[in-house]
Structures are given as structure tokens and as C-alpha cells.
């Protein structure tokens, strides 16, 4: 049986975790570190310590903004942003649900839009997101949404891509590989 460290290292995005020297540059660079249950440096230390449940049930990776500041500044090329996405994937695969954040709902809305349209449809994402989390909160966004619509920055109907079937095949292949 693989250790948690080996499992993370074998997941796309986690390959360079062993190179971490615990310098703290990732945490010092992260604009969301104060929202995370465990900042990037601590997450890596916890992975090394085999703390699978604590890591995968934390909110830390879901708060990653994908700004890549940590990745750019990492002296060892650990790629903490990619590591956060690897941990998201592992948490989803292993059925961990995160308390105290709505990011997984946003993640599912985003993926659903990509699968359905071949690209992001903002209105669809937000409708799904608010229906999953707090439908009344959508009312607060109404005026902003109307402004975007009037300025033709937010189409009501999704623009679909050509070759959507090819995208579906890629997603299916990825799903098959990921589950093996």
C-alpha cells in the first residue's frame, strides 16, 4: 500500500512534492493563506507526515486562487498551485467533503459547464452555483448581472464549441485513466 506522500507524488500536479525544503516562500506569497485551514507549507509537512484525512478534509486546497505566485517564487520548483489541484482531485476521488467553503460547489458548476458546452458559460455556472448553495444570494447579484448583460459581457445562452464530441472523449479518457 502506498504512503500518502507516494500517492500525492503519483497524482498529476504532485510530482515535485519531495523537492520541498520547507522554506515558506509558498505561504508567504499566497494571498489566500490566511483563509486556509492549513497554509501551503503546512499542507506539505502534513502530507509528509501521512495525515491523509486531515489534509483531504481541510479547506486549504479549495481556497487556492490559482494565481501561481507560490509556483513562481518556489526555489525548488515544487509547483504548489498544481499540488493544490492534485489534492482537490484526490479529495473528490476519495469522497471527502469540505465544511466551511462553497468552492467545491463552484468547482462542480464550472466542470458541468465545460462538459455541457465545451467552454465556460458564466450565467449557467452562477445559476448552478447559487442553486446548490444559497438561491437567495443570487438576488444580491442581480444588478451587477444586468449591467454585464446590457454591455454584452454576459450572454444568456451558452456559445458551444465545435468538436464537443471530441472534448467528451478526452474527458472520458481522463476519467478512465484517473480511476485506474
Rosetta silent file (secondary structure, phi, psi, omega in degrees, C-alpha in Angstrom):
SEQUENCE: XXXXXXXXXXXXXXXXXXXXXXXXXXXXXXXXXXXXXXXXXXXXXXXXXXXXXXXXXXXXXXXXXXXXXXXXXXXXXXXXXXXXXXXXXXXXXXXXXXXXXXXXXXXXXXXXXXXXXXXXXXXXXXXXXXXXXXXXXXXXXXXXXXXXXXXXXXXXXXXXXXXXXXXXXXXXXXXXXXXX
SCORE:     score description
SCORE:     0.000 S_00000001
   1 L     0.000  135.222 -178.759    0.000    0.000    0.000 S_00000001
   2 L   -72.478  146.304  171.019    1.277    3.447   -0.966 S_00000001
   3 L   -73.991  164.748  178.449    2.004    6.066    1.655 S_00000001
   4 H   -61.173  -39.746  178.111    0.087    9.317    1.380 S_00000001
   5 H   -59.325  -44.862  179.243    3.269   11.022    0.196 S_00000001
   6 H   -66.063  -38.190  178.785    3.668    8.448   -2.605 S_00000001
   7 H   -63.057  -45.423  178.732    0.000    8.787   -3.529 S_00000001
   8 H   -65.049  -44.338 -179.406    0.293   12.578   -3.831 S_00000001
   9 H   -63.249  -27.568 -179.924    3.569   12.311   -5.773 S_00000001
  10 L   -85.604   -6.811 -179.689    1.867    9.894   -8.200 S_00000001
  11 L   -92.269  132.986  178.083   -1.015   12.322   -8.818 S_00000001
  12 L   -52.726  124.865 -176.784   -0.592   14.827  -11.665 S_00000001
  13 L   106.871  -21.400 -178.196    0.471   18.072  -10.015 S_00000001
  14 L  -104.171    5.612 -173.122    2.065   16.425   -7.008 S_00000001
  15 L   -57.876  -32.608 -173.234    5.182   15.056   -8.712 S_00000001
  16 L   -97.819   12.022 -174.756    7.623   17.570   -7.196 S_00000001
  17 H   -59.762  -32.376 -178.548    6.461   17.427   -3.578 S_00000001
  18 H   -66.839  -19.114 -178.065    9.627   15.638   -2.442 S_00000001
  19 H   -79.192  -10.142 -176.403   11.725   18.627   -3.538 S_00000001
  20 L   -62.503  132.884  178.404   10.172   20.939   -0.909 S_00000001
  21 L  -109.131   11.972  177.261   12.710   22.325    1.569 S_00000001
  22 L    57.198   41.785 -179.183   10.060   23.937    3.806 S_00000001
  23 L   -78.051  -23.589  179.306   11.364   27.466    3.150 S_00000001
  24 L    88.580    2.010 -179.832    7.902   29.035    3.491 S_00000001
  25 H   -60.323  -37.059 -179.346    8.077   31.032    0.267 S_00000001
  26 H   -62.948  -49.166 -179.291    4.761   29.490   -0.876 S_00000001
  27 H   -66.048  -40.989  178.768    2.885   30.519    2.252 S_00000001
  28 H   -65.431  -24.386 -178.656    4.493   33.964    2.291 S_00000001
  29 H   -92.499  -15.753 -170.847    3.428   34.507   -1.330 S_00000001
  30 L   -80.369  118.799  178.735   -0.119   33.193   -1.010 S_00000001
  31 L   -72.916  -13.156 -178.951   -2.845   35.866   -0.893 S_00000001
  32 L  -107.501    3.616 -175.570   -5.342   33.303    0.439 S_00000001
  33 L   -56.184  -34.698 -178.425   -3.134   31.695    3.112 S_00000001
  34 L   -72.153  -15.362  177.037   -4.998   33.453    5.912 S_00000001
  35 L   -90.707  -19.695 -175.839   -8.282   31.836    4.769 S_00000001
  36 L   -77.920  142.941  174.388   -6.814   28.345    4.599 S_00000001
  37 L   -60.746  -43.216  176.792   -7.116   25.929    7.463 S_00000001
  38 L  -133.554  122.244 -179.745   -3.504   24.963    6.768 S_00000001
  39 L   -68.975  168.058 -173.498   -1.287   27.138    4.535 S_00000001
  40 H   -50.783  -46.967 -178.770    0.748   25.551    1.697 S_00000001
  41 H   -59.680  -42.819 -179.471    3.924   24.925    3.694 S_00000001
  42 H   -69.237  -37.635  177.760    1.995   23.195    6.475 S_00000001
  43 H   -58.373  -44.135  179.893   -0.024   21.123    3.979 S_00000001
  44 H   -63.708  -42.508  177.537    3.215   19.777    2.524 S_00000001
  45 H   -62.484  -38.776  179.196    4.519   18.940    6.002 S_00000001
  46 H   -68.248  -37.135  176.384    1.221   17.190    6.788 S_00000001
  47 H   -61.991  -45.624  178.512    1.415   15.180    3.553 S_00000001
  48 H   -60.916  -32.061 -179.599    4.911   14.058    4.524 S_00000001
  49 L   -82.946   -1.185  176.969    3.588   13.077    7.955 S_00000001
  50 L    78.308   24.652 -175.791    0.916   10.892    6.338 S_00000001
  51 L   -88.273   60.591 -175.119   -2.017   12.983    7.568 S_00000001
  52 H   -53.363  -57.006 -174.796   -4.319   11.995    4.680 S_00000001
  53 H   -61.727  -41.587 -179.482   -7.689   12.625    6.340 S_00000001
  54 H   -64.553  -41.156 -179.840   -6.669   15.952    7.850 S_00000001
  55 H   -69.477  -51.577 -173.327   -5.293   17.224    4.537 S_00000001
  56 H   -72.600  -19.894  176.993   -8.077   15.987    2.274 S_00000001
  57 L   -95.505   -2.235 -179.966  -10.864   17.173    4.580 S_00000001
  58 L   -78.910  166.990  178.279   -9.340   20.638    5.032 S_00000001
  59 L   -90.663   -3.153 -168.320  -10.451   23.712    3.127 S_00000001
  60 L   -55.308  -54.375 -175.384   -6.896   24.645    2.153 S_00000001
  61 H   -68.580  -25.274 -179.353   -6.677   23.467   -1.441 S_00000001
  62 H   -74.804  -18.817  177.923  -10.165   24.776   -2.211 S_00000001
  63 H   -89.893   -3.195  177.992   -9.069   28.302   -1.317 S_00000001
  64 L   -61.315  127.717 -177.948   -6.204   28.268   -3.827 S_00000001
  65 L   -88.413   -3.606 -176.766   -6.767   31.174   -6.217 S_00000001
  66 L    56.387   38.476  178.117   -4.527   29.704   -8.941 S_00000001
  67 L   -84.558  -17.003  177.224   -2.586   32.964   -9.064 S_00000001
  68 L    67.956   14.085  176.878    0.687   30.958   -9.286 S_00000001
  69 H   -61.047  -42.774 -179.321    2.590   33.369   -7.006 S_00000001
  70 H   -64.201  -41.062 -178.273    3.779   30.411   -4.917 S_00000001
  71 H   -66.051  -43.264 -179.697    4.825   28.472   -8.003 S_00000001
  72 H   -63.930  -37.083 -174.485    6.764   31.385   -9.480 S_00000001
  73 H   -91.787   -8.259 -178.202    8.592   32.030   -6.208 S_00000001
  74 L   -67.985  120.910 -178.577    9.312   28.425   -5.196 S_00000001
  75 L   -73.246  -12.652 -176.658   13.103   27.889   -5.274 S_00000001
  76 L  -110.357    4.152  179.300   12.667   24.118   -5.691 S_00000001
  77 L    59.996   40.123  179.724   10.024   24.087   -8.470 S_00000001
  78 L   -71.676  -30.897 -179.213    7.525   22.251   -6.245 S_00000001
  79 L    64.750   62.849 -178.511    4.553   23.917   -8.030 S_00000001
  80 H   -58.140  -31.048  177.514    2.271   24.368   -5.009 S_00000001
  81 H   -63.105  -45.859  178.469   -0.628   25.546   -7.196 S_00000001
  82 H   -65.024  -35.277  176.942   -0.560   22.280   -9.111 S_00000001
  83 H   -62.168  -42.478  178.104   -0.253   20.436   -5.805 S_00000001
  84 H   -59.485  -42.579  179.142   -3.445   22.155   -4.570 S_00000001
  85 H   -68.292  -34.435  175.506   -5.286   20.961   -7.674 S_00000001
  86 H   -63.439  -41.795  179.283   -3.902   17.445   -7.177 S_00000001
  87 H   -67.325  -36.349  174.666   -5.240   17.474   -3.620 S_00000001
  88 H   -58.739  -45.691 -179.392   -8.637   18.679   -4.869 S_00000001
  89 H   -62.060  -46.498  178.850   -8.698   15.726   -7.239 S_00000001
  90 H   -62.496  -41.688  179.367   -7.724   13.254   -4.522 S_00000001
  91 H   -61.595  -43.799  177.958  -10.327   14.695   -2.134 S_00000001
  92 H   -63.687  -47.085 -178.701  -13.036   14.313   -4.777 S_00000001
  93 H   -59.686  -37.274 -174.119  -11.956   10.786   -5.702 S_00000001
  94 L   -95.668    8.600  172.659  -11.906    9.669   -2.086 S_00000001
  95 L    76.960   20.090  178.217  -15.254   11.238   -1.192 S_00000001
  96 L   -78.370  136.170  176.682  -14.046   13.974    1.153 S_00000001
  97 L  -116.253  137.276 -174.419  -16.456   16.854    1.602 S_00000001
  98 L   -97.828  131.476  175.858  -15.236   20.196    2.829 S_00000001
  99 L   -93.400  147.138  171.906  -17.040   22.121    5.534 S_00000001
 100 L    84.372    9.251  175.890  -16.984   25.903    5.665 S_00000001
 101 L  -146.142  149.952  178.743  -16.384   26.697    1.987 S_00000001
 102 L  -103.969    4.680 -176.926  -18.511   26.848   -1.125 S_00000001
 103 H   -59.960  -41.371  177.680  -15.608   26.371   -3.512 S_00000001
 104 H   -58.210  -35.993  176.661  -16.401   22.688   -4.257 S_00000001
 105 H   -64.209  -40.912  177.996  -19.879   23.772   -5.408 S_00000001
 106 H   -65.079  -40.888  178.530  -18.270   26.379   -7.680 S_00000001
 107 H   -59.424  -47.431 -179.656  -15.841   23.740   -8.934 S_00000001
 108 H   -64.728  -38.523  177.630  -18.703   21.363   -9.797 S_00000001
 109 H   -62.722  -43.361  179.853  -20.610   24.176  -11.542 S_00000001
 110 H   -61.613  -49.833 -178.517  -17.530   25.053  -13.591 S_00000001
 111 H   -62.306  -40.897  178.916  -16.895   21.432  -14.638 S_00000001
 112 H   -61.210  -39.530  178.260  -20.553   20.945  -15.512 S_00000001
 113 H   -64.570  -43.727  179.317  -20.437   23.997  -17.792 S_00000001
 114 H   -62.667  -45.888 -179.493  -17.334   22.735  -19.576 S_00000001
 115 H   -64.314  -38.825 -176.006  -18.836   19.274  -20.073 S_00000001
 116 H   -78.761  -34.370 -173.154  -22.152   20.659  -21.305 S_00000001
 117 H  -116.633  -14.645 -175.573  -20.967   23.456  -23.567 S_00000001
 118 L    84.339   -3.268  177.840  -17.319   22.763  -24.286 S_00000001
 119 L  -160.309  175.633 -178.118  -16.480   26.101  -22.656 S_00000001
 120 L   -79.073  131.781  171.947  -17.453   28.249  -19.693 S_00000001
 121 L  -119.005  105.813 -170.748  -20.927   29.799  -19.664 S_00000001
 122 H   -57.941  -45.000 -178.918  -20.947   32.319  -16.826 S_00000001
 123 H   -61.649  -45.458  179.556  -24.722   32.554  -16.381 S_00000001
 124 H   -62.076  -42.391  178.774  -25.049   28.781  -16.242 S_00000001
 125 H   -60.585  -49.404 -176.393  -22.195   28.461  -13.754 S_00000001
 126 H   -67.278  -38.644  176.709  -23.630   31.065  -11.431 S_00000001
 127 H   -60.571  -48.157  178.310  -27.177   29.689  -11.650 S_00000001
 128 H   -60.527  -45.752 -178.324  -25.957   26.190  -10.758 S_00000001
 129 H   -58.805  -50.861 -177.982  -23.718   27.534   -8.022 S_00000001
 130 H   -68.616  -32.985  176.247  -26.420   29.591   -6.330 S_00000001
 131 H   -65.663  -34.043  179.215  -28.982   26.795   -6.647 S_00000001
 132 H   -77.759  -27.899 -171.401  -26.528   24.455   -4.875 S_00000001
 133 H  -110.871  -60.340 -174.536  -25.524   26.896   -2.153 S_00000001
 134 L  -158.062   90.026 -176.366  -27.878   29.817   -1.489 S_00000001
 135 L   -56.704  -33.664 -178.482  -30.515   30.754   -4.095 S_00000001
 136 L   -69.047  -25.998  178.855  -31.425   33.978   -2.295 S_00000001
 137 H   -65.195  -24.678  178.747  -27.834   35.238   -2.552 S_00000001
 138 H   -63.009  -29.447  179.616  -28.300   35.414   -6.333 S_00000001
 139 H   -62.876  -32.213  178.378  -30.707   38.302   -5.818 S_00000001
 140 H   -66.887  -23.739 -177.096  -27.858   40.412   -4.469 S_00000001
 141 L   -92.672   -4.424 -173.421  -26.010   39.886   -7.764 S_00000001
 142 H   -55.820  -47.836 -176.336  -28.937   40.869   -9.982 S_00000001
 143 H   -64.956  -39.921  177.637  -27.891   44.482  -10.617 S_00000001
 144 H   -64.618  -42.786  178.156  -24.311   43.508  -11.477 S_00000001
 145 H   -61.857  -40.309  178.821  -25.569   40.769  -13.802 S_00000001
 146 H   -63.713  -42.139  177.838  -27.896   43.205  -15.537 S_00000001
 147 H   -61.358  -44.131  178.871  -25.041   45.663  -16.134 S_00000001
 148 H   -63.198  -41.108  179.417  -22.901   42.900  -17.638 S_00000001
 149 H   -64.587  -46.147 -179.215  -25.770   41.770  -19.858 S_00000001
 150 H   -60.169  -36.271 -179.508  -26.542   45.313  -21.089 S_00000001
 151 L   -89.108   12.388  177.992  -22.874   45.812  -22.021 S_00000001
 152 L    57.927   36.443  178.245  -22.870   42.436  -23.835 S_00000001
 153 L  -102.796   -4.762 -178.167  -20.343   40.991  -21.378 S_00000001
 154 L  -146.696   93.372 -179.837  -22.584   38.117  -20.254 S_00000001
 155 L   -70.467  141.678  179.084  -24.615   36.228  -22.860 S_00000001
 156 L   -70.947  -36.872 -179.368  -27.727   34.460  -21.589 S_00000001
 157 L  -100.554  141.143 -178.808  -27.271   31.499  -23.921 S_00000001
 158 L   -72.383  145.318  171.605  -24.041   29.496  -23.991 S_00000001
 159 L   -91.436  120.063 -178.851  -21.774   29.539  -27.024 S_00000001
 160 L   -91.920  152.519 -179.797  -20.965   25.958  -27.827 S_00000001
 161 L   -94.328  154.841  172.127  -17.710   24.872  -29.371 S_00000001
 162 L   -74.598  146.972  178.277  -17.230   22.821  -32.467 S_00000001
 163 L    78.879   26.218 -179.875  -15.950   19.351  -31.746 S_00000001
 164 H   -59.104  -31.364  178.764  -17.772   18.997  -28.419 S_00000001
 165 H   -64.247  -36.766  177.917  -17.839   15.245  -29.007 S_00000001
 166 H   -65.368  -40.099  176.998  -14.029   15.240  -29.111 S_00000001
 167 H   -63.255  -41.265  178.079  -13.932   17.064  -25.782 S_00000001
 168 H   -60.743  -38.475  177.937  -16.322   14.475  -24.328 S_00000001
 169 H   -66.297  -40.265  178.577  -13.949   11.714  -25.482 S_00000001
 170 H   -62.921  -45.663  179.732  -10.971   13.477  -23.857 S_00000001
 171 H   -63.234  -41.845  178.767  -12.876   13.849  -20.581 S_00000001
 172 H   -62.217  -44.466  179.709  -13.965   10.201  -20.721 S_00000001
 173 H   -63.231  -43.288  178.221  -10.387    9.033  -21.335 S_00000001
 174 H   -60.265  -43.123  179.504   -9.116   11.190  -18.479 S_00000001
 175 H   -62.336  -41.339  178.796  -11.796    9.745  -16.177 S_00000001
 176 H   -63.639  -44.583 -179.153  -10.788    6.197  -17.155 S_00000001
 177 H   -65.060  -42.251 -176.796   -7.098    6.885  -16.528 S_00000001
 178 H   -65.965  -32.200 -176.994   -7.777    8.632  -13.223 S_00000001
 179 H   -87.362   -4.821  179.245   -9.841    5.743  -11.843 S_00000001
 180 L   -93.674    0.000    0.000   -7.267    3.079  -12.665 S_00000001
